[in-house]
């Protein structure tokens, strides 16, 4: 859904998986993926924080 808007395409974390061979062949620069990497890291931190809150509430 993010790829529909051309301005939001560079923030789509899916390009990290789709353009891996382009990175290996130097077809694109890693700096072109920094914004997608930042979005992926923020989402990862939010998911970890949510999991920590969830498991803290439960008695295991």
PDB file of N, CA, C and O in Angstrom, chain B, residues numbered from 101:
ATOM      1  N   UNK B 101       0.826  -1.199   0.000  1.00  0.00           N
ATOM      2  CA  UNK B 101       0.000   0.000   0.000  1.00  0.00           C
ATOM      3  C   UNK B 101       0.868   1.259   0.000  1.00  0.00           C
ATOM      4  O   UNK B 101       0.463   2.285  -0.548  1.00  0.00           O
ATOM      5  N   UNK B 102       2.041   1.195   0.600  1.00  0.00           N
ATOM      6  CA  UNK B 102       2.900   2.377   0.673  1.00  0.00           C
ATOM      7  C   UNK B 102       3.420   2.754  -0.702  1.00  0.00           C
ATOM      8  O   UNK B 102       3.635   3.933  -0.980  1.00  0.00           O
ATOM      9  N   UNK B 103       3.622   1.776  -1.558  1.00  0.00           N
ATOM     10  CA  UNK B 103       4.179   2.059  -2.885  1.00  0.00           C
ATOM     11  C   UNK B 103       3.208   2.780  -3.806  1.00  0.00           C
ATOM     12  O   UNK B 103       3.602   3.210  -4.891  1.00  0.00           O
ATOM     13  N   UNK B 104       1.966   2.923  -3.409  1.00  0.00           N
ATOM     14  CA  UNK B 104       1.006   3.658  -4.233  1.00  0.00           C
ATOM     15  C   UNK B 104       1.383   5.136  -4.294  1.00  0.00           C
ATOM     16  O   UNK B 104       1.310   5.755  -5.355  1.00  0.00           O
ATOM     17  N   UNK B 105       1.782   5.693  -3.165  1.00  0.00           N
ATOM     18  CA  UNK B 105       2.186   7.101  -3.103  1.00  0.00           C
ATOM     19  C   UNK B 105       3.672   7.208  -3.439  1.00  0.00           C
ATOM     20  O   UNK B 105       4.499   6.664  -2.708  1.00  0.00           O
ATOM     21  N   UNK B 106       4.028   7.885  -4.510  1.00  0.00           N
ATOM     22  CA  UNK B 106       5.435   7.957  -4.918  1.00  0.00           C
ATOM     23  C   UNK B 106       6.338   8.628  -3.881  1.00  0.00           C
ATOM     24  O   UNK B 106       7.514   8.278  -3.781  1.00  0.00           O
ATOM     25  N   UNK B 107       5.824   9.566  -3.121  1.00  0.00           N
ATOM     26  CA  UNK B 107       6.652  10.240  -2.128  1.00  0.00           C
ATOM     27  C   UNK B 107       6.967   9.348  -0.928  1.00  0.00           C
ATOM     28  O   UNK B 107       7.946   9.586  -0.222  1.00  0.00           O
ATOM     29  N   UNK B 108       6.155   8.334  -0.695  1.00  0.00           N
ATOM     30  CA  UNK B 108       6.350   7.462   0.461  1.00  0.00           C
ATOM     31  C   UNK B 108       7.138   6.197   0.123  1.00  0.00           C
ATOM     32  O   UNK B 108       7.408   5.394   1.016  1.00  0.00           O
ATOM     33  N   UNK B 109       7.506   6.003  -1.118  1.00  0.00           N
ATOM     34  CA  UNK B 109       8.185   4.775  -1.514  1.00  0.00           C
ATOM     35  C   UNK B 109       9.543   4.617  -0.851  1.00  0.00           C
ATOM     36  O   UNK B 109       9.951   3.494  -0.556  1.00  0.00           O
ATOM     37  N   UNK B 110      10.243   5.697  -0.612  1.00  0.00           N
ATOM     38  CA  UNK B 110      11.571   5.564  -0.011  1.00  0.00           C
ATOM     39  C   UNK B 110      11.506   5.215   1.465  1.00  0.00           C
ATOM     40  O   UNK B 110      12.530   4.867   2.053  1.00  0.00           O
ATOM     41  N   UNK B 111      10.328   5.297   2.085  1.00  0.00           N
ATOM     42  CA  UNK B 111      10.163   4.952   3.498  1.00  0.00           C
ATOM     43  C   UNK B 111       9.629   3.540   3.695  1.00  0.00           C
ATOM     44  O   UNK B 111       9.425   3.117   4.833  1.00  0.00           O
ATOM     45  N   UNK B 112       9.402   2.813   2.631  1.00  0.00           N
ATOM     46  CA  UNK B 112       8.851   1.465   2.704  1.00  0.00           C
ATOM     47  C   UNK B 112       9.943   0.483   3.130  1.00  0.00           C
ATOM     48  O   UNK B 112      10.917   0.300   2.400  1.00  0.00           O
ATOM     49  N   UNK B 113       9.800  -0.154   4.298  1.00  0.00           N
ATOM     50  CA  UNK B 113      10.827  -1.097   4.751  1.00  0.00           C
ATOM     51  C   UNK B 113      10.956  -2.333   3.869  1.00  0.00           C
ATOM     52  O   UNK B 113      11.954  -3.048   3.957  1.00  0.00           O
ATOM     53  N   UNK B 114       9.977  -2.592   3.030  1.00  0.00           N
ATOM     54  CA  UNK B 114      10.039  -3.754   2.157  1.00  0.00           C
ATOM     55  C   UNK B 114      11.168  -3.644   1.132  1.00  0.00           C
ATOM     56  O   UNK B 114      11.643  -4.665   0.635  1.00  0.00           O
ATOM     57  N   UNK B 115      11.601  -2.441   0.811  1.00  0.00           N
ATOM     58  CA  UNK B 115      12.697  -2.302  -0.154  1.00  0.00           C
ATOM     59  C   UNK B 115      14.000  -2.855   0.388  1.00  0.00           C
ATOM     60  O   UNK B 115      14.914  -3.139  -0.386  1.00  0.00           O
ATOM     61  N   UNK B 116      14.109  -3.015   1.703  1.00  0.00           N
ATOM     62  CA  UNK B 116      15.309  -3.630   2.276  1.00  0.00           C
ATOM     63  C   UNK B 116      15.435  -5.081   1.826  1.00  0.00           C
ATOM     64  O   UNK B 116      16.545  -5.572   1.617  1.00  0.00           O
ATOM     65  N   UNK B 117      14.324  -5.756   1.677  1.00  0.00           N
ATOM     66  CA  UNK B 117      14.341  -7.147   1.226  1.00  0.00           C
ATOM     67  C   UNK B 117      14.336  -7.256  -0.290  1.00  0.00           C
ATOM     68  O   UNK B 117      14.927  -8.179  -0.849  1.00  0.00           O
ATOM     69  N   UNK B 118      13.677  -6.323  -0.955  1.00  0.00           N
ATOM     70  CA  UNK B 118      13.545  -6.413  -2.407  1.00  0.00           C
ATOM     71  C   UNK B 118      14.801  -5.985  -3.153  1.00  0.00           C
ATOM     72  O   UNK B 118      15.066  -6.482  -4.248  1.00  0.00           O
ATOM     73  N   UNK B 119      15.568  -5.081  -2.586  1.00  0.00           N
ATOM     74  CA  UNK B 119      16.735  -4.545  -3.287  1.00  0.00           C
ATOM     75  C   UNK B 119      18.048  -5.078  -2.734  1.00  0.00           C
ATOM     76  O   UNK B 119      19.077  -4.414  -2.858  1.00  0.00           O
ATOM     77  N   UNK B 120      18.037  -6.254  -2.129  1.00  0.00           N
ATOM     78  CA  UNK B 120      19.275  -6.768  -1.559  1.00  0.00           C
ATOM     79  C   UNK B 120      20.310  -7.106  -2.628  1.00  0.00           C
ATOM     80  O   UNK B 120      21.501  -6.878  -2.414  1.00  0.00           O
ATOM     81  N   UNK B 121      19.895  -7.634  -3.753  1.00  0.00           N
ATOM     82  CA  UNK B 121      20.865  -7.946  -4.803  1.00  0.00           C
ATOM     83  C   UNK B 121      21.383  -6.681  -5.470  1.00  0.00           C
ATOM     84  O   UNK B 121      22.527  -6.640  -5.921  1.00  0.00           O
ATOM     85  N   UNK B 122      20.558  -5.661  -5.534  1.00  0.00           N
ATOM     86  CA  UNK B 122      21.022  -4.390  -6.099  1.00  0.00           C
ATOM     87  C   UNK B 122      22.103  -3.776  -5.212  1.00  0.00           C
ATOM     88  O   UNK B 122      23.023  -3.128  -5.710  1.00  0.00           O
ATOM     89  N   UNK B 123      21.993  -3.977  -3.921  1.00  0.00           N
ATOM     90  CA  UNK B 123      23.046  -3.499  -3.013  1.00  0.00           C
ATOM     91  C   UNK B 123      24.341  -4.276  -3.213  1.00  0.00           C
ATOM     92  O   UNK B 123      25.429  -3.701  -3.186  1.00  0.00           O
ATOM     93  N   UNK B 124      24.221  -5.580  -3.412  1.00  0.00           N
ATOM     94  CA  UNK B 124      25.416  -6.406  -3.597  1.00  0.00           C
ATOM     95  C   UNK B 124      26.133  -6.103  -4.906  1.00  0.00           C
ATOM     96  O   UNK B 124      27.355  -6.219  -4.986  1.00  0.00           O
ATOM     97  N   UNK B 125      25.391  -5.720  -5.915  1.00  0.00           N
ATOM     98  CA  UNK B 125      26.001  -5.424  -7.218  1.00  0.00           C
ATOM     99  C   UNK B 125      26.313  -3.938  -7.389  1.00  0.00           C
ATOM    100  O   UNK B 125      26.706  -3.506  -8.473  1.00  0.00           O
ATOM    101  N   UNK B 126      26.141  -3.164  -6.332  1.00  0.00           N
ATOM    102  CA  UNK B 126      26.402  -1.718  -6.341  1.00  0.00           C
ATOM    103  C   UNK B 126      25.535  -0.969  -7.345  1.00  0.00           C
ATOM    104  O   UNK B 126      25.946   0.065  -7.871  1.00  0.00           O
ATOM    105  N   UNK B 127      24.340  -1.482  -7.613  1.00  0.00           N
ATOM    106  CA  UNK B 127      23.410  -0.789  -8.506  1.00  0.00           C
ATOM    107  C   UNK B 127      22.766   0.401  -7.784  1.00  0.00           C
ATOM    108  O   UNK B 127      22.403   1.392  -8.418  1.00  0.00           O
ATOM    109  N   UNK B 128      22.627   0.299  -6.468  1.00  0.00           N
ATOM    110  CA  UNK B 128      22.121   1.417  -5.668  1.00  0.00           C
ATOM    111  C   UNK B 128      23.044   1.610  -4.480  1.00  0.00           C
ATOM    112  O   UNK B 128      23.732   0.684  -4.050  1.00  0.00           O
ATOM    113  N   UNK B 129      23.047   2.815  -3.961  1.00  0.00           N
ATOM    114  CA  UNK B 129      23.882   3.138  -2.805  1.00  0.00           C
ATOM    115  C   UNK B 129      23.132   2.813  -1.518  1.00  0.00           C
ATOM    116  O   UNK B 129      21.909   2.945  -1.472  1.00  0.00           O
ATOM    117  N   UNK B 130      23.834   2.393  -0.480  1.00  0.00           N
ATOM    118  CA  UNK B 130      23.178   2.132   0.803  1.00  0.00           C
ATOM    119  C   UNK B 130      22.509   3.378   1.386  1.00  0.00           C
ATOM    120  O   UNK B 130      21.542   3.261   2.139  1.00  0.00           O
ATOM    121  N   UNK B 131      23.002   4.545   1.053  1.00  0.00           N
ATOM    122  CA  UNK B 131      22.409   5.773   1.586  1.00  0.00           C
ATOM    123  C   UNK B 131      20.985   5.992   1.070  1.00  0.00           C
ATOM    124  O   UNK B 131      20.224   6.749   1.673  1.00  0.00           O
ATOM    125  N   UNK B 132      20.619   5.345  -0.028  1.00  0.00           N
ATOM    126  CA  UNK B 132      19.264   5.453  -0.553  1.00  0.00           C
ATOM    127  C   UNK B 132      18.260   4.670   0.290  1.00  0.00           C
ATOM    128  O   UNK B 132      17.051   4.844   0.143  1.00  0.00           O
ATOM    129  N   UNK B 133      18.761   3.814   1.165  1.00  0.00           N
ATOM    130  CA  UNK B 133      17.887   2.974   1.972  1.00  0.00           C
ATOM    131  C   UNK B 133      17.862   3.372   3.443  1.00  0.00           C
ATOM    132  O   UNK B 133      17.238   2.685   4.252  1.00  0.00           O
ATOM    133  N   UNK B 134      18.516   4.452   3.802  1.00  0.00           N
ATOM    134  CA  UNK B 134      18.575   4.856   5.204  1.00  0.00           C
ATOM    135  C   UNK B 134      17.201   5.178   5.777  1.00  0.00           C
ATOM    136  O   UNK B 134      16.927   4.845   6.930  1.00  0.00           O
ATOM    137  N   UNK B 135      16.346   5.807   5.012  1.00  0.00           N
ATOM    138  CA  UNK B 135      15.020   6.151   5.536  1.00  0.00           C
ATOM    139  C   UNK B 135      14.180   4.893   5.768  1.00  0.00           C
ATOM    140  O   UNK B 135      13.447   4.821   6.755  1.00  0.00           O
ATOM    141  N   UNK B 136      14.273   3.915   4.888  1.00  0.00           N
ATOM    142  CA  UNK B 136      13.552   2.656   5.078  1.00  0.00           C
ATOM    143  C   UNK B 136      14.121   1.890   6.271  1.00  0.00           C
ATOM    144  O   UNK B 136      13.378   1.244   7.011  1.00  0.00           O
ATOM    145  N   UNK B 137      15.423   1.962   6.452  1.00  0.00           N
ATOM    146  CA  UNK B 137      16.050   1.312   7.595  1.00  0.00           C
ATOM    147  C   UNK B 137      15.618   1.966   8.901  1.00  0.00           C
ATOM    148  O   UNK B 137      15.403   1.277   9.899  1.00  0.00           O
ATOM    149  N   UNK B 138      15.493   3.269   8.903  1.00  0.00           N
ATOM    150  CA  UNK B 138      15.034   3.983  10.097  1.00  0.00           C
ATOM    151  C   UNK B 138      13.597   3.601  10.445  1.00  0.00           C
ATOM    152  O   UNK B 138      13.276   3.393  11.615  1.00  0.00           O
ATOM    153  N   UNK B 139      12.742   3.510   9.444  1.00  0.00           N
ATOM    154  CA  UNK B 139      11.345   3.108   9.685  1.00  0.00           C
ATOM    155  C   UNK B 139      11.297   1.691  10.233  1.00  0.00           C
ATOM    156  O   UNK B 139      10.532   1.411  11.156  1.00  0.00           O
ATOM    157  N   UNK B 140      12.099   0.797   9.679  1.00  0.00           N
ATOM    158  CA  UNK B 140      12.122  -0.593  10.151  1.00  0.00           C
ATOM    159  C   UNK B 140      12.617  -0.668  11.594  1.00  0.00           C
ATOM    160  O   UNK B 140      12.083  -1.441  12.390  1.00  0.00           O
ATOM    161  N   UNK B 141      13.624   0.118  11.936  1.00  0.00           N
ATOM    162  CA  UNK B 141      14.154   0.122  13.304  1.00  0.00           C
ATOM    163  C   UNK B 141      13.133   0.671  14.297  1.00  0.00           C
ATOM    164  O   UNK B 141      12.987   0.137  15.396  1.00  0.00           O
ATOM    165  N   UNK B 142      12.437   1.719  13.920  1.00  0.00           N
ATOM    166  CA  UNK B 142      11.407   2.282  14.803  1.00  0.00           C
ATOM    167  C   UNK B 142      10.285   1.273  15.015  1.00  0.00           C
ATOM    168  O   UNK B 142       9.810   1.106  16.138  1.00  0.00           O
ATOM    169  N   UNK B 143       9.863   0.608  13.962  1.00  0.00           N
ATOM    170  CA  UNK B 143       8.814  -0.416  14.095  1.00  0.00           C
ATOM    171  C   UNK B 143       9.294  -1.567  14.975  1.00  0.00           C
ATOM    172  O   UNK B 143       8.530  -2.082  15.791  1.00  0.00           O
ATOM    173  N   UNK B 144      10.540  -1.969  14.817  1.00  0.00           N
ATOM    174  CA  UNK B 144      11.085  -3.046  15.631  1.00  0.00           C
ATOM    175  C   UNK B 144      11.114  -2.664  17.105  1.00  0.00           C
ATOM    176  O   UNK B 144      10.756  -3.468  17.965  1.00  0.00           O
ATOM    177  N   UNK B 145      11.537  -1.444  17.396  1.00  0.00           N
ATOM    178  CA  UNK B 145      11.569  -0.988  18.787  1.00  0.00           C
ATOM    179  C   UNK B 145      10.167  -0.909  19.387  1.00  0.00           C
ATOM    180  O   UNK B 145       9.972  -1.252  20.553  1.00  0.00           O
ATOM    181  N   UNK B 146       9.203  -0.464  18.608  1.00  0.00           N
ATOM    182  CA  UNK B 146       7.825  -0.411  19.096  1.00  0.00           C
ATOM    183  C   UNK B 146       7.271  -1.811  19.373  1.00  0.00           C
ATOM    184  O   UNK B 146       6.571  -2.020  20.364  1.00  0.00           O
ATOM    185  N   UNK B 147       7.582  -2.754  18.507  1.00  0.00           N
ATOM    186  CA  UNK B 147       7.122  -4.126  18.719  1.00  0.00           C
ATOM    187  C   UNK B 147       7.781  -4.759  19.947  1.00  0.00           C
ATOM    188  O   UNK B 147       7.124  -5.479  20.699  1.00  0.00           O
ATOM    189  N   UNK B 148       9.060  -4.498  20.149  1.00  0.00           N
ATOM    190  CA  UNK B 148       9.743  -5.031  21.331  1.00  0.00           C
ATOM    191  C   UNK B 148       9.184  -4.403  22.595  1.00  0.00           C
ATOM    192  O   UNK B 148       8.984  -5.097  23.592  1.00  0.00           O
ATOM    193  N   UNK B 149       8.931  -3.107  22.571  1.00  0.00           N
ATOM    194  CA  UNK B 149       8.351  -2.438  23.737  1.00  0.00           C
ATOM    195  C   UNK B 149       6.954  -2.973  24.026  1.00  0.00           C
ATOM    196  O   UNK B 149       6.602  -3.183  25.187  1.00  0.00           O
ATOM    197  N   UNK B 150       6.167  -3.194  23.005  1.00  0.00           N
ATOM    198  CA  UNK B 150       4.835  -3.755  23.188  1.00  0.00           C
ATOM    199  C   UNK B 150       4.877  -5.157  23.758  1.00  0.00           C
ATOM    200  O   UNK B 150       4.061  -5.513  24.608  1.00  0.00           O
ATOM    201  N   UNK B 151       5.830  -5.955  23.291  1.00  0.00           N
ATOM    202  CA  UNK B 151       5.975  -7.312  23.816  1.00  0.00           C
ATOM    203  C   UNK B 151       6.419  -7.279  25.273  1.00  0.00           C
ATOM    204  O   UNK B 151       5.953  -8.087  26.077  1.00  0.00           O
ATOM    205  N   UNK B 152       7.308  -6.364  25.621  1.00  0.00           N
ATOM    206  CA  UNK B 152       7.770  -6.260  27.005  1.00  0.00           C
ATOM    207  C   UNK B 152       6.623  -5.870  27.926  1.00  0.00           C
ATOM    208  O   UNK B 152       6.500  -6.409  29.026  1.00  0.00           O
ATOM    209  N   UNK B 153       5.790  -4.946  27.490  1.00  0.00           N
ATOM    210  CA  UNK B 153       4.640  -4.533  28.301  1.00  0.00           C
ATOM    211  C   UNK B 153       3.651  -5.680  28.444  1.00  0.00           C
ATOM    212  O   UNK B 153       3.108  -5.904  29.526  1.00  0.00           O
ATOM    213  N   UNK B 154       3.418  -6.399  27.366  1.00  0.00           N
ATOM    214  CA  UNK B 154       2.479  -7.517  27.393  1.00  0.00           C
ATOM    215  C   UNK B 154       2.939  -8.619  28.335  1.00  0.00           C
ATOM    216  O   UNK B 154       2.161  -9.111  29.151  1.00  0.00           O
ATOM    217  N   UNK B 155       4.215  -9.007  28.220  1.00  0.00           N
ATOM    218  CA  UNK B 155       4.710 -10.086  29.055  1.00  0.00           C
ATOM    219  C   UNK B 155       4.922  -9.668  30.500  1.00  0.00           C
ATOM    220  O   UNK B 155       4.927 -10.516  31.392  1.00  0.00           O
ATOM    221  N   UNK B 156       5.098  -8.384  30.744  1.00  0.00           N
ATOM    222  CA  UNK B 156       5.238  -7.910  32.114  1.00  0.00           C
ATOM    223  C   UNK B 156       3.907  -8.021  32.855  1.00  0.00           C
ATOM    224  O   UNK B 156       3.894  -8.255  34.064  1.00  0.00           O
ATOM    225  N   UNK B 157       2.805  -7.860  32.157  1.00  0.00           N
ATOM    226  CA  UNK B 157       1.486  -7.960  32.766  1.00  0.00           C
ATOM    227  C   UNK B 157       1.126  -9.397  33.123  1.00  0.00           C
ATOM    228  O   UNK B 157       0.400  -9.633  34.089  1.00  0.00           O
ATOM    229  N   UNK B 158       1.625 -10.352  32.357  1.00  0.00           N
ATOM    230  CA  UNK B 158       1.310 -11.762  32.587  1.00  0.00           C
ATOM    231  C   UNK B 158       2.232 -12.355  33.632  1.00  0.00           C
ATOM    232  O   UNK B 158       3.409 -12.002  33.711  1.00  0.00           O
ATOM    233  N   UNK B 159       1.701 -13.242  34.419  1.00  0.00           N
ATOM    234  CA  UNK B 159       2.523 -14.027  35.325  1.00  0.00           C
ATOM    235  C   UNK B 159       2.817 -15.349  34.649  1.00  0.00           C
ATOM    236  O   UNK B 159       1.910 -16.135  34.376  1.00  0.00           O
ATOM    237  N   UNK B 160       4.081 -15.589  34.384  1.00  0.00           N
ATOM    238  CA  UNK B 160       4.447 -16.815  33.675  1.00  0.00           C
ATOM    239  C   UNK B 160       4.765 -17.934  34.627  1.00  0.00           C
ATOM    240  O   UNK B 160       5.092 -19.039  34.194  1.00  0.00           O
TER     241      UNK B 160
END
